[in-house]
Amino acid sequence: MANTTVTGALSIHGKNPQFLVETVIRNRIYESSFWKEHCFALTAESLIDKAIEVTYIGGVYGNQRPTSFMCLVLKLLQIQPEKEILVEYLRAEEFKYLRALAALYIRLTFRSVDIYELLEPLLKDYSKLRLRDMAGYSLTFMDEYVYSLLTEERVCDIILPRLAKRQVLEENGDIGPRKSRLLDALEGKSDADEAA
């Protein structure tokens, strides 16, 4: 019963949300001690406490053991918190791993327009993240992680659903042009030059 999706959950991309995690990884998560001890009966509120305790991101490590981060991603897919809760997760700047968790969940489940609108502001976050994978630990940054969510096909050993290109969404009028900090700085510098 602990491994089932909450009743009344919406299908995402035409299937059970838990199926966004590959079967092999999902079964290893169900068998992991972290899942059995810490993820049982978690709610959107109590999940915050577990996410704050996370010290690294990643998919699987060692002998294909799932990370606690991946267990929490699957739990989010099970309980399907509301969009407002996930936006609050993203706003919690002091809890970078909670933000990383919410970013991955949003990338897995939301529409392309919402993904770009919610995740692009995180490209301005340069906080350090520890990444654990088969090779061990490495250092990455939040902006690199979010950029990989927006551009890569696989992140944290999960195959991400297809994402419409930003250029296509701009041409269709679904989303405005991207605001670049570098472009703003250059325009600001050119405005100062013109005033002189």
N, C-alpha and C positions, 0 to 999 in steps of 0.2 A: 504494500500500500504506500510506503514511503517513496517509491520510485515512480509513482504515477503523476501525471499532470493534473493540476487543480481542476475540479469539475467546472464546466462552463467556460473553459479557456478557449480563446480564439485560435483557429489554425493560422499558422504563419507560413507564407509562401506555399500554401496548399497542403500543409502537413502538420503533424503534431510538433509543437515547438521544440521538444527535446530531441527530435530527429535531426535538428540542425547540427548537433554534435554527432560525429561518426559513431557507428555501433561499437566498434572496438574500444574507443576511448570512453564512450558512455558506460559500457559494461565494466571497464576498469574503475571508473568513478564509483559506480554502485558497490563495487567490492572493496573500495578503499576505506581505511579506518577513519579518515577525516570525514568522509560522507556519512558514515554510520554514527559517529560520535557527535559531530558538530552541526551537520546539516539537517538533522531530523527536526521536523516541525518548525523550521525557520519561517518567519514572515518578512514582509518588506521592511518592517521596522527593526526586527531582531537581526536581520542580515547585515545591517550597518555595523553592529558590534563585531561580527566576524570579519567583515571586510576591512575594518580598521586594524585588526590584528595581522592581516596579510602583509608579508614583507617582500614579496616579489611577484611578478607576473610570469606567465608561461603556460604551456600546454602540458606536455609530459616530460619526464626526466628519468634518468637512471634506466631501470628495467621497465620502461613504459609505465611508470607510476604517474598518476595525474597530480598536478599541483593543487594546492588548496584554492588558488585563484580559479582554476578550471572547474572545481567542484562548485564554487559559488556561482559561476556562470550558468552551469546546468541548473542550479537551484533557482536562479532568476528566471530561466526558461520555464521551469515548472510552475512557479507562482504567478508569473506575468504581472508585475506591478504596473500601476497606472503611469501614464506619461508624465504627470506632474511630479510623482515621486522620483522618477529617473532624472528629471530636470533638476530637482533638488540635490540628488546625488552628484550631478555634474557641477553644481554651484559650490559644493563643499571643498573649497580650495585647500584647506588644511589636511584633507585626507586624500592623498594622491592616488592610492590604490583603489579607493572607492570610486574615484572619478574614472580610473582606467577600466574598472569593472563595468560601470555604467556605459562607457563609450563602446566597449565591445558588445554589450547587450543591444544598444541602440543600433549599432552597425549590423547586427544579425537580424533584427526584427522590424525596423522602421522602414518607411518609404524613402526613396532616394532624396527627395527634396528635404525631408525632415532630417535625414542624416547629415547633409551638407550644412543645413542651418544650425544644427545642434553641435556638430563636431568641429567645424572650422574655427570657432573661437578658441578651442583648445590648442590650436597651432601656435598661439601666443604664450603657452605655458611651457617653460623650459625646465621644469623640475625633473630631478633624476629618478629613474626607475631601475630596479634590479630585474633582470630577465633571467629566468632559469629554463634551460633547455637540455637536450641530450649532451651537449658539450660542457655543461656546468653553468656557472653564473657569468653574466656580462652586464655591462652598464648601457642603458639607453635613456632617452629623454621622452617626456610626454609628447612633445611636438613630433618626434620621429615615430612614436607609437601610433599617434592619430593619423599621421601621413600614411603609414603603412596600412591602417584600417581603410583609408580612402582610396588607396591605389593598388594594394596587393590582393592576390587571390586567396592566400592562406596566411593567417595570423594566429599565433598561439596554438598551432596544430589543428586549427579549425578551418575548413574550407568555407569562405565567406560567400553569401549569396551575391548574385550579380548586382552591380551598382551602375545606374545610368551615368554616363559621362556628364560632367558639369557643363561642358560646352553645349551639349544637346539640350540640357534643361534650360540654359540661358537662351538659346535660340528659340525654344518653344515658349518662353516667357514665364516659365514656372518658378524661376529663381533669378534674383538680380545678379549683376556682375560681382565677382569676388573683390573684397576690399583688401588690398595689399598694404601692409605697414611700410614696406620699402617704397612703393609707389607714392603713398601719402607723404613720406619723408622727402622724396625727390620733388614732388609738387610743392611742398612747403618751402623747400630750399629754392626752387625756381621762382616762387612768389616773392621771396625775400630779395632775390637778385633783381627782379623786375621793379620792386619798390625802391631800390637803391639808385 
